[in-house]
Every structure is written in structure tokens, then in C-alpha cells.
Amino acid sequence: MKILGTGVDIVEKCRIKAALKKKLFINRIFSLSEISKAKKFKDKLSYYSKRFAAKEALSKSIATGFRDNLNFKDISIVNDKLGKPSFIVNKKIKDIVKKKFNVSSINFFLSMSDEKKYSIAYVILQKK
């Protein structure tokens, strides 16, 4: 298996805190399932900050950033029963990766973390 790309992003939580006051920000950046799940978390700032960083990191791992018609809402993060985060890889992301790297079978690996002032996410894009 070959690593095709990596991406990392760090975000100041105070920046996200200010943005969260605007309903438009949440609806523009996060999927409906992410918004719904956020209601279950006491620390919504950490929840949203880590996901914002993860979306930025994914866009960097595919070497496009938010171009080629890729939007924040195209990227959705879920957690398994043990809390391990992963991406829901939709057709748009698969098509971008196929065009860019000429591969059709991929895996994304995601790690997210945060501290008092910062959230960080790291993504590895791997060919299956």
C-alpha cells in the first residue's frame, strides 16, 4: 500500500468560538449529521474545532485544498463505537482522488486532538 498524500491542520479554538456564534458558519461548514451529533457533546467548541481542522487536513492530503468544487460540507466525520474518527468518503471525493492520483481504491486515516487553545488533525491518504 502506497501513501498518496498527507495533510495536517491546526486551528486556534478562539477563532472557531467566534465563528460558532454565527449560525451561517455551522450550516456552511458542517454536515447535518455532524450538527445533529454535536448536540450530544457538552464541549461543542472542541467538537467543532477538531472537525474543522480535519476537513482542512483532508483537503491538503488530496493536494487540492478547497478547489475543484470541493466544499467543507462534502467532508463528513463520524466516530465508531470506540470513538475512532473517520471520514465518510463520498463520490465527489473519490472522483477528485481518482482524477488527481489515477487510483480508485483508497483509505483515509484520521487523527484529531485538542488542548486548551488549539485543535489539530492529521490525515493520511493511502492507496489500497
MIFIDO-111991 format. One record per atom (N, C-alpha, C): residue number from 0; residue in three letters; z, y, x. Coordinates in steps of 0.2 Angstrom, whole numbers. Each point is the difference from the previous one (the first is absolute). Layout:
BEGIN
- NUM | ALA | Z | Y | X
...
END
This chain:
BEGIN
- 0 | MET | 0 | -6 | 4
- 0 | MET | 0 | 6 | -4
- 0 | MET | 0 | 6 | 4
- 1 | LYS | -4 | 5 | -2
- 1 | LYS | -1 | 6 | 4
- 1 | LYS | 3 | 6 | -3
- 2 | ILE | 3 | 4 | 4
- 2 | ILE | 3 | 7 | -3
- 2 | ILE | -6 | 5 | 0
- 3 | LEU | -1 | 2 | -6
- 3 | LEU | -6 | 5 | -1
- 3 | LEU | 3 | 7 | 1
- 4 | GLY | 6 | 1 | -2
- 4 | GLY | 2 | 7 | 0
- 4 | GLY | 8 | 1 | -1
- 5 | THR | 3 | 5 | 2
- 5 | THR | 7 | 1 | -1
- 5 | THR | 1 | 8 | -2
- 6 | GLY | 5 | 1 | -4
- 6 | GLY | 1 | 7 | -2
- 6 | GLY | 8 | 1 | 0
- 7 | VAL | 2 | 6 | 1
- 7 | VAL | 7 | 1 | 0
- 7 | VAL | 0 | 7 | -3
- 8 | ASP | 6 | 2 | -4
- 8 | ASP | 1 | 6 | -2
- 8 | ASP | 7 | 1 | -1
- 9 | ILE | 2 | 6 | 2
- 9 | ILE | 7 | 2 | -1
- 9 | ILE | 0 | 7 | -4
- 10 | VAL | 5 | 0 | -5
- 10 | VAL | 0 | 6 | -4
- 10 | VAL | 7 | 3 | -1
- 11 | GLU | 1 | 6 | 0
- 11 | GLU | 6 | 3 | -1
- 11 | GLU | 2 | 0 | -7
- 12 | LYS | 6 | -3 | -2
- 12 | LYS | 2 | -1 | -7
- 12 | LYS | 1 | 7 | -3
- 13 | CYS | 2 | 5 | 3
- 13 | CYS | 0 | 7 | -3
- 13 | CYS | -6 | 2 | -3
- 14 | ARG | -6 | -2 | 3
- 14 | ARG | -7 | 2 | -2
- 14 | ARG | -1 | -4 | -7
- 15 | ILE | 2 | -6 | 0
- 15 | ILE | -2 | -4 | -6
- 15 | ILE | 5 | 2 | -6
- 16 | LYS | 6 | 2 | 2
- 16 | LYS | 5 | 2 | -5
- 16 | LYS | -3 | 6 | -3
- 17 | ALA | -2 | 5 | 3
- 17 | ALA | -3 | 6 | -3
- 17 | ALA | -6 | -2 | -4
- 18 | ALA | -4 | -4 | 2
- 18 | ALA | -6 | -2 | -4
- 18 | ALA | 2 | -4 | -6
- 19 | LEU | 5 | -4 | 0
- 19 | LEU | 2 | -4 | -6
- 19 | LEU | 2 | 5 | -6
- 20 | LYS | 2 | 6 | 2
- 20 | LYS | 2 | 4 | -6
- 20 | LYS | -6 | 2 | -4
- 21 | LYS | -6 | -1 | 2
- 21 | LYS | -6 | 1 | -3
- 21 | LYS | -3 | -7 | -3
- 22 | LYS | 0 | 0 | -7
- 22 | LYS | -2 | -6 | -3
- 22 | LYS | -8 | -2 | 2
- 23 | LEU | -4 | 5 | 1
- 23 | LEU | -7 | -1 | 2
- 23 | LEU | 0 | -5 | 7
- 24 | PHE | 5 | 2 | 4
- 24 | PHE | 0 | -4 | 7
- 24 | PHE | 1 | -7 | -2
- 25 | ILE | 5 | -2 | -3
- 25 | ILE | 1 | -7 | -2
- 25 | ILE | -6 | -3 | -3
- 26 | ASN | -3 | 3 | -5
- 26 | ASN | -5 | -3 | -4
- 26 | ASN | -7 | -1 | 5
- 27 | ARG | 0 | 5 | 4
- 27 | ARG | -6 | 0 | 5
- 27 | ARG | 0 | -5 | 5
- 28 | ILE | 6 | -2 | 3
- 28 | ILE | 1 | -4 | 6
- 28 | ILE | 2 | -7 | -2
- 29 | PHE | 4 | -1 | -5
- 29 | PHE | 2 | -7 | -1
- 29 | PHE | -3 | -3 | -7
- 30 | SER | 0 | -7 | 1
- 30 | SER | -3 | -4 | -6
- 30 | SER | 5 | 0 | -5
- 31 | LEU | -2 | -2 | -6
- 31 | LEU | 4 | -1 | -6
- 31 | LEU | 6 | -5 | 1
- 32 | SER | -2 | -5 | 4
- 32 | SER | 5 | -5 | 1
- 32 | SER | 5 | 2 | 5
- 33 | GLU | -2 | 4 | 5
- 33 | GLU | 5 | 3 | 5
- 33 | GLU | 5 | 5 | -4
- 34 | ILE | -3 | 4 | -4
- 34 | ILE | 4 | 5 | -4
- 34 | ILE | 5 | -4 | -4
- 35 | SER | -2 | -5 | -4
- 35 | SER | 4 | -4 | -4
- 35 | SER | 6 | -3 | 4
- 36 | LYS | -2 | -3 | 6
- 36 | LYS | 5 | -3 | 4
- 36 | LYS | 5 | 5 | 3
- 37 | ALA | -2 | 6 | 1
- 37 | ALA | 4 | 5 | 3
- 37 | ALA | 6 | 1 | -5
- 38 | LYS | -1 | -1 | -6
- 38 | LYS | 6 | 1 | -5
- 38 | LYS | 6 | -4 | 1
- 39 | LYS | -1 | -6 | 4
- 39 | LYS | 5 | -5 | 1
- 39 | LYS | 4 | 2 | 6
- 40 | PHE | -2 | 5 | 4
- 40 | PHE | 3 | 1 | 7
- 40 | PHE | 4 | 7 | -1
- 41 | LYS | 6 | -1 | 3
- 41 | LYS | 4 | 6 | 0
- 41 | LYS | -2 | 5 | 5
- 42 | ASP | -3 | -2 | 6
- 42 | ASP | -2 | 5 | 5
- 42 | ASP | -8 | 0 | -1
- 43 | LYS | -2 | 4 | -5
- 43 | LYS | -7 | 1 | -1
- 43 | LYS | -4 | 4 | 6
- 44 | LEU | 4 | 4 | 4
- 44 | LEU | -3 | 3 | 5
- 44 | LEU | -2 | -5 | 6
- 45 | SER | 4 | -4 | 1
- 45 | SER | -2 | -5 | 5
- 45 | SER | -5 | -5 | -2
- 46 | TYR | 0 | -2 | -7
- 46 | TYR | -5 | -4 | -3
- 46 | TYR | -7 | 3 | 1
- 47 | TYR | -1 | 7 | -2
- 47 | TYR | -6 | 3 | 0
- 47 | TYR | -2 | 2 | 7
- 48 | SER | 5 | 2 | 4
- 48 | SER | -2 | 2 | 7
- 48 | SER | -3 | -6 | 4
- 49 | LYS | 3 | -6 | 0
- 49 | LYS | -3 | -6 | 3
- 49 | LYS | -7 | -2 | -2
- 50 | ARG | -1 | 1 | -7
- 50 | ARG | -6 | -2 | -3
- 50 | ARG | -6 | 5 | 2
- 51 | PHE | 2 | 7 | 0
- 51 | PHE | -4 | 5 | 3
- 51 | PHE | -3 | -2 | 7
- 52 | ALA | 5 | -1 | 4
- 52 | ALA | -1 | -2 | 7
- 52 | ALA | -5 | -6 | 1
- 53 | ALA | 2 | -5 | -4
- 53 | ALA | -4 | -6 | 0
- 53 | ALA | -7 | 1 | -2
- 54 | LYS | -2 | 4 | -5
- 54 | LYS | -6 | 1 | -2
- 54 | LYS | -4 | 4 | 5
- 55 | GLU | 3 | 5 | 3
- 55 | GLU | -3 | 3 | 6
- 55 | GLU | -2 | -5 | 6
- 56 | ALA | 5 | -4 | 1
- 56 | ALA | -1 | -5 | 5
- 56 | ALA | -6 | -5 | -1
- 57 | LEU | 0 | -2 | -6
- 57 | LEU | -6 | -4 | -2
- 57 | LEU | -6 | 3 | 1
- 58 | SER | -1 | 7 | -2
- 58 | SER | -6 | 3 | 1
- 58 | SER | -2 | 1 | 7
- 59 | LYS | 5 | 0 | 4
- 59 | LYS | -1 | 1 | 8
- 59 | LYS | -2 | -7 | 2
- 60 | SER | 3 | -6 | -2
- 60 | SER | -2 | -6 | 2
- 60 | SER | -7 | -2 | -1
- 61 | ILE | -3 | 3 | -6
- 61 | ILE | -7 | -2 | -1
- 61 | ILE | -5 | 5 | 3
- 62 | ALA | 3 | 5 | 4
- 62 | ALA | -4 | 5 | 4
- 62 | ALA | -4 | 5 | -4
- 63 | THR | 2 | 1 | -6
- 63 | THR | -3 | 5 | -5
- 63 | THR | 4 | 6 | -2
- 64 | GLY | 7 | -1 | 0
- 64 | GLY | 4 | 5 | -3
- 64 | GLY | -2 | 0 | -7
- 65 | PHE | 1 | 6 | -4
- 65 | PHE | -2 | 0 | -7
- 65 | PHE | -6 | 3 | -1
- 66 | ARG | -5 | -4 | 3
- 66 | ARG | -7 | 2 | -1
- 66 | ARG | -4 | -6 | -4
- 67 | ASP | -6 | 0 | 0
- 67 | ASP | -4 | -5 | -3
- 67 | ASP | 2 | -2 | -7
- 68 | ASN | 2 | 5 | -4
- 68 | ASN | 3 | 0 | -7
- 68 | ASN | 6 | -4 | 0
- 69 | LEU | 4 | -1 | 5
- 69 | LEU | 7 | -3 | 0
- 69 | LEU | 5 | 5 | -2
- 70 | ASN | 4 | -2 | -5
- 70 | ASN | 5 | 5 | -2
- 70 | ASN | 7 | -3 | 0
- 71 | PHE | 5 | 3 | 0
- 71 | PHE | 7 | -2 | 1
- 71 | PHE | 1 | -5 | -6
- 72 | LYS | -2 | 1 | -6
- 72 | LYS | 1 | -5 | -5
- 72 | LYS | -3 | -6 | 0
- 73 | ASP | -5 | -1 | 5
- 73 | ASP | -4 | -6 | 1
- 73 | ASP | 5 | -5 | 4
- 74 | ILE | 5 | 3 | 3
- 74 | ILE | 4 | -4 | 4
- 74 | ILE | 7 | -1 | -4
- 75 | SER | 2 | -6 | -1
- 75 | SER | 6 | -2 | -4
- 75 | SER | 4 | -5 | 4
- 76 | ILE | 7 | 2 | 0
- 76 | ILE | 4 | -4 | 4
- 76 | ILE | 5 | -4 | -5
- 77 | VAL | 1 | -7 | 2
- 77 | VAL | 4 | -4 | -4
- 77 | VAL | 5 | -3 | 5
- 78 | ASN | 6 | -3 | -3
- 78 | ASN | 4 | -4 | 4
- 78 | ASN | 1 | -6 | -3
- 79 | ASP | 1 | -6 | 4
- 79 | ASP | 1 | -6 | -2
- 79 | ASP | 7 | -1 | -2
- 80 | LYS | 3 | -6 | -2
- 80 | LYS | 6 | -1 | -2
- 80 | LYS | 6 | 2 | 5
- 81 | LEU | -2 | -1 | 6
- 81 | LEU | 4 | 1 | 6
- 81 | LEU | 0 | 7 | 2
- 82 | GLY | -5 | 4 | -3
- 82 | GLY | 0 | 7 | 2
- 82 | GLY | -6 | 2 | 5
- 83 | LYS | -3 | -5 | 2
- 83 | LYS | -6 | 1 | 5
- 83 | LYS | -6 | 4 | -3
- 84 | PRO | -1 | 5 | 3
- 84 | PRO | -6 | 4 | -3
- 84 | PRO | -7 | -2 | 2
- 85 | SER | -4 | 1 | -5
- 85 | SER | -7 | -1 | 2
- 85 | SER | -5 | 4 | -5
- 86 | PHE | -6 | 0 | 2
- 86 | PHE | -5 | 4 | -4
- 86 | PHE | -3 | -4 | -5
- 87 | ILE | -2 | 3 | -6
- 87 | ILE | -5 | -3 | -4
- 87 | ILE | -7 | 2 | 2
- 88 | VAL | -4 | -4 | 3
- 88 | VAL | -6 | 1 | 3
- 88 | VAL | -5 | 0 | -6
- 89 | ASN | -3 | 6 | -2
- 89 | ASN | -5 | 0 | -5
- 89 | ASN | -7 | 0 | 2
- 90 | LYS | -5 | -1 | -4
- 90 | LYS | -7 | 0 | 2
- 90 | LYS | -2 | 6 | 4
- 91 | LYS | 2 | 6 | -2
- 91 | LYS | -2 | 5 | 4
- 91 | LYS | 2 | 0 | 8
- 92 | ILE | 6 | -2 | 1
- 92 | ILE | 3 | -1 | 7
- 92 | ILE | -4 | -6 | 3
- 93 | LYS | -1 | -5 | -3
- 93 | LYS | -4 | -6 | 3
- 93 | LYS | -7 | 2 | 1
- 94 | ASP | -3 | 4 | -4
- 94 | ASP | -7 | 3 | 2
- 94 | ASP | 0 | 4 | 6
- 95 | ILE | 5 | 5 | 0
- 95 | ILE | 0 | 4 | 6
- 95 | ILE | 1 | -4 | 6
- 96 | VAL | 5 | -4 | 0
- 96 | VAL | 1 | -5 | 6
- 96 | VAL | -6 | -4 | 2
- 97 | LYS | -4 | -2 | -5
- 97 | LYS | -6 | -5 | 1
- 97 | LYS | -5 | 5 | 3
- 98 | LYS | -1 | 6 | -2
- 98 | LYS | -5 | 4 | 2
- 98 | LYS | 1 | 2 | 8
- 99 | LYS | 7 | 2 | 1
- 99 | LYS | 2 | 3 | 6
- 99 | LYS | 0 | -6 | 6
- 100 | PHE | 3 | -6 | -2
- 100 | PHE | 1 | -5 | 5
- 100 | PHE | -5 | -6 | -1
- 101 | ASN | -4 | 0 | -5
- 101 | ASN | -4 | -6 | -1
- 101 | ASN | 4 | -6 | -1
- 102 | VAL | 5 | 0 | -4
- 102 | VAL | 4 | -6 | -1
- 102 | VAL | 2 | 0 | -8
- 103 | SER | 1 | -6 | -2
- 103 | SER | 2 | -1 | -7
- 103 | SER | 6 | -3 | -2
- 104 | SER | 4 | -2 | 5
- 104 | SER | 6 | -3 | -1
- 104 | SER | 5 | 3 | 5
- 105 | ILE | 5 | 3 | -3
- 105 | ILE | 5 | 4 | 4
- 105 | ILE | 7 | -1 | -3
- 106 | ASN | 5 | 2 | 5
- 106 | ASN | 7 | 0 | -2
- 106 | ASN | 2 | 7 | 2
- 107 | PHE | 5 | 3 | -4
- 107 | PHE | 3 | 6 | 3
- 107 | PHE | 8 | -2 | 0
- 108 | PHE | 3 | 2 | 6
- 108 | PHE | 7 | -1 | 1
- 108 | PHE | 3 | 7 | 0
- 109 | LEU | 6 | 1 | -4
- 109 | LEU | 3 | 6 | -1
- 109 | LEU | 7 | 0 | 2
- 110 | SER | 3 | 5 | 4
- 110 | SER | 7 | 1 | 1
- 110 | SER | 1 | 7 | -2
- 111 | MET | 6 | 1 | -3
- 111 | MET | 2 | 7 | -2
- 111 | MET | 8 | 0 | 2
- 112 | SER | 2 | 6 | 1
- 112 | SER | 7 | 1 | 2
- 112 | SER | 1 | 8 | -1
- 113 | ASP | 6 | 1 | -1
- 113 | ASP | 2 | 7 | 0
- 113 | ASP | 7 | 1 | 3
- 114 | GLU | 2 | 7 | 1
- 114 | GLU | 6 | 2 | 2
- 114 | GLU | 1 | 6 | -4
- 115 | LYS | 6 | 4 | 2
- 115 | LYS | 2 | 5 | -4
- 115 | LYS | -6 | 6 | -1
- 116 | LYS | -4 | 1 | 6
- 116 | LYS | -4 | 6 | -1
- 116 | LYS | -8 | -3 | 0
- 117 | TYR | -1 | -6 | 2
- 117 | TYR | -7 | -2 | 0
- 117 | TYR | -1 | -7 | -3
- 118 | SER | -6 | -1 | -2
- 118 | SER | -3 | -7 | -2
- 118 | SER | -6 | -1 | 4
- 119 | ILE | -1 | -7 | 2
- 119 | ILE | -5 | -2 | 4
- 119 | ILE | -3 | -6 | -3
- 120 | ALA | -7 | -1 | 1
- 120 | ALA | -3 | -6 | -2
- 120 | ALA | -5 | -2 | 6
- 121 | TYR | -1 | -7 | 1
- 121 | TYR | -4 | -2 | 5
- 121 | TYR | -5 | -6 | -4
- 122 | VAL | -6 | 1 | 1
- 122 | VAL | -5 | -5 | -3
- 122 | VAL | -4 | -3 | 6
- 123 | ILE | -1 | -7 | -1
- 123 | ILE | -5 | -3 | 4
- 123 | ILE | -5 | -3 | -5
- 124 | LEU | -7 | 1 | 2
- 124 | LEU | -5 | -3 | -4
- 124 | LEU | -3 | -6 | 4
- 125 | GLN | 0 | -6 | -2
- 125 | GLN | -2 | -6 | 3
- 125 | GLN | -6 | -3 | -3
- 126 | LYS | -5 | -3 | 3
- 126 | LYS | -5 | -4 | -2
- 126 | LYS | 3 | -7 | -1
- 127 | LYS | -1 | -3 | -6
- 127 | LYS | 2 | -7 | -1
- 127 | LYS | -4 | -5 | 4
END
